Amino acid sequence: MVELLNDLPALDETVVVHSTGGALTFMELRAAVSRVAAELTRAGVEPGHPVGALVGPGVTGVVAMFAVWTVGAVYMPINHRGTGREVADLVADTPVGLLLGTAEDLDRQIVDIGMIELDETAWSAKIRRPMTAPATTYDSDTALILRTSGTTGKPKAVLLRHRSTIDALDSSLRKLRRRGPDPREPRESIRVNLIPLSLALWAGIFNTLFSLRAGFGVVLLGRFTPAEFAVAVRTHRFKSTVLAPAMITMLCDSDKINTLEPLEIVRSITAPLSPATARRFHERFGVLVLNSYGQTELGGEVVGWTIEDIRGFGAEKLGATGRPYDDVDVRILDEDDQEVATNELGHIHIRSPFRMRGYAAAVDETSPPGDDRIVDGFLRTGDIGRLDGDGFLWIEGRVSDMINRGGLKIFPDEVEEVLRRHSSVRDVAVAGVPDSRLGEVPYAWIVPRSGSVDALALEAWCREHLAPYKVPVAFVTVETMPRSDVGKLLRRELSCTIPPRQATL
């Protein structure tokens, strides 16, 4: 993937990376990558060695990953905000022989492994400690070690390949009918894409690589705020970008901005977006919100919208994730693994040519863990959804989030969608709480627009729009919702705060 950088159609003096900390020309970026790559070699890093990078906002993530790939090593991004103990646990589970990071980030680490210090001002690097012998060496096509989101259990380390990642990028380009990686003459200025996501996350990395594959530079935001996002959109005249659902909600709620012009389209990524939130965003800013779908194990985004889909369906299918990419197969199966009819709910199974090569072995494992979710080449995604008559995929929830109330199945997303339409609700989460008679019952946690929750009013609203068994038995007021770094709702953290119920009538 080093060629993604080298093939940019830019002159040496062309600015290709913009960030809150400054800008880098094409020549400056390549020079920074070369300097860090040289230090990696001096520190003992060889092809196939796994290297960890403590990634924060700004250009560090771009420089670090291309430097690692330049020497043929395998890149593992680590959020620099993790504590020393968290990083040590991560390295113990997925060993790396060396860490890249700033002086401040490295000073907090307690692991006794190699370290290279990065100076983000001069873009120089120096060895603090040579690399220790890695626990494993990967083959030449292994590019990345990425952690799954961990929303339903302990995160796993996914191995992604150079070739399949390039193929996934090209499939995304074809889906959006963007110019591909054909040879182009270097130019004094090039288009840029906005990357409002951390490059410690796969979504941030994938969209950065997507921009480079398209021949574009990137604008990297620091910590996301509605005001800074609006300024970036206005300054660089963006007409489209990507956002996580939590960011879309923040923009809807912000009283600091009143326009996002000239923005026209937002692609929602990293987690399911409520159709109610998509409509609210569109009504406030006049911006069309398009969902998409993918998982780390699938190699990135595998379902999305084309330009023709946007023109043909627009707001008509607001909330759908789009249609499968080229060479991607989607099927919906029932509990007996039989395909369901059009528009019927079932477990989403996806076959993708960009799928991971497997999981990385933990330090105490003799071989990498298998994945029993792969059946006949299809990945059991863990998501519930349906395919409509036009081939659009709709996500209705997670299998693990489904609430079994005395044998009656409840999908939290459906209940949340109803509650979001109530004028007093700013945000909502629904999850199951253990019950001694029914097994479990639904609770609703509400972030109110103001004041406190009127439980009786919300119960009446739910009874008007839902079957009785789907109505939450309690409504709990909270200030914020627990979410992962990519904006996914962590329902289990909410349900753990409620003691098991003795009985429910």
C-alpha positions, 0 to 999 in steps of 0.5 A: 500500500506504499504505492498509494502515497507514491502515486499521488498526482501531486508536485513536490510543493503541493499540499497533500495533508491539512490538519489542525497542527499545520499542513504538509506538502507532498515532498515533506510528507514523503521525507517524514515517512522516509526518516521514520522508516530509516529509524525503524530499520536502525531499531531492528524492524524487519519485513513481517514484524508487527509494529504498534503506533500510538496515534492521536489527532493530526498527521502522525497516523499517516506518517507512521503507517506508511513508514511501517509499510515502507520497511515491509512491516505490519501496522497496528494502530493504538489509541494514544489516549489509552493508559499505560496499563491498557496499552500493556494489556493490548501488547500482551494480547497481540504482541508487537516488538516496538512502539512509535509515538510522541515523547509524551505518549511514550513517557506513559508506557510501562511495557519493556519493548522497543520504542521510537520517539516522533517529533511532530514539529520537525518530523524527525525520529529517534530510537529510545530503545531498539526493538525486542524480538517479536513473538511472531512474523507475518507474511508479506501480504499482511498489512494491518492488525486491527481491533474489532469494536468489542461491542459484544465481547472482548475485541479480537485482533483482525489481520487484513491484507495489502491486496484485499484492502486495495481491492476494497478501496477500488470497489468503493471507488467503482461504487461511487464512480470516482476516478480510480488509480489510473496514471495522472500527471502531477498537479500544483493542487489536488482535491482533498477529502475530509477525514473527521475520524481518528486514524487509530480507528479502521474507519479513519484509516480506510477513508484516508486510504480511499482518498489517496487511492482516488488521487486526493489529499486529506484534511484531518480534524483533531478532536471533533467539534461541530464548530471546527467541522463547520469551519473545515467544510466552509474553508475547503468547500466540501460537498460530501464527507463521512461522519459517525452517527454520534457526530451527526447527533452532535451537529443536530444538537449544536447551538454553535452552528446554523449552516453546513453549506456547501455540504450536500451529502454525508455518508454515515459510517462505523455504526447504524444510524437511526432514520429519525436522526437522518431525517432530523439532520436533513431537515435542519441542514438540508444535507442528505444522509446515506447509511453504509455497512461494513465490518472490520472482518469484512475488510471495510465497507461492503454495502453502500449507495451509488450516484444512480441510487441517490438520484433514483431513490434519494430520501425515499429510502432514507435509513437503508445502508444501500446495495451490495458492492461488486462481488459482495453477496448478501443473504438473510437467513432465519433461525434454521439457516434458511433464506427468508423472503423479501422484506422479512427479517433475519440474520445477515450473512455476507460473502466478501472478497475483501474479508480478513485473512484471519485473527492474530494469535494472542501471546498465550495461544499456539495458533490463531483463533478460528472464526466459527461465524464463517459458513460456506464462505459467508460471515455471520455478521451478528446483525438482523436486517432485511433486503427490500424489493430493490435490493437495499439492505436495512439494518434492524439491530444486533442478534445479541441485543435482541430481547426475549420477553417470555418468548416474544422477540423485541428488537431495541432499535425498533423501540428506540426509533419510536421514542426518538420521535417523541419531542421530549427525547434527545437520545435513547437506548433500549436494552434487556434487563433480567427478569425472574419470570419472563427471562428479560424485559425492556428498559429505556434510558432517555437523554431528555431535551430538557428537565427530566423524563415524563415516564407516563407520557413516554409509556403512553406514546409507546403504547400508541405505536408499539405492541404491548409487549414491546413497551419498556417497563421503565424509563431511566433518565441519563445525561449521556449514552456510553459509546465506543470510539466509533460511536457504537452504543454500548447497551451492556454498560446500561443494562449492568446498572440495573439489578435483576427484577424479581417479577414482572406482570 
